Each structure stands twice: as C-alpha cells, then as structure tokens.
Amino acid sequence: MTFVEMLTQARTSREIQQKDFAAALNFTPQYVCDLEKGRRLGSVEFVNRLCDWLGANDRERKKWHLAGARSHGWNI
C-alpha cells in the first residue's frame, strides 16, 4: 500500500473530512489534499504528527515512515 493510499484510508475510515483532519494535525487543508492526490510528499513532521494523532505504536510508526520514504523515491 502506498503512502497516499494509507493516508486516505486512515482519514476516510474515521469518517473525517480533509479540513478537520488537517486542523487536527495542524496543517492546511490544501496540504492534506495535495498529499492525498499525490501532488506533494509527506514530510517527517507530518508523519510524526499523523502517528501521534493515530496513537500509532512503534511498529505502525515505522510502517508510516517507510511508506513516506518510499514516496520520496528511496529504495528501502
């Protein structure tokens, strides 16, 4: 599953709108929209805030960071 797919699923499975999701993570709605459309790459700060918001354990956090790194083109 790609970072875009993971992000979209994380938001939609909780039935939260992009603007509310963005506000919860303290990012702009445009940034979240761009991430979900694959127009931007997620920053480490974004992934950290997302994992905090999700209550991700260490294993889940690693999964998110690896997906984010792969979206940047890193072969991990």
Steps between C-alpha positions, in 0.01 A plus 500: 500500500638842408527798731212669314279194541590463868431867569168504319391180672603630844284809451198347327478200732451749784242689295677832543507773236830625364461841661437350844782250453735781402395708800557206735855465366560878484556501123304681230213325322679569171809315621294195598312512169829518310634203697192291426517588130872418487594857407722540807714271710441461871760653727647325802318754716169413335555127551594557865188706566285248315641212704442693823142570394444136408657379824737287294728256677867466401428238234223709339717812519778319315250390232388861447856632483604229254199574277586869515863434409394282207273779377814714483655238272728343759557129440446366851 
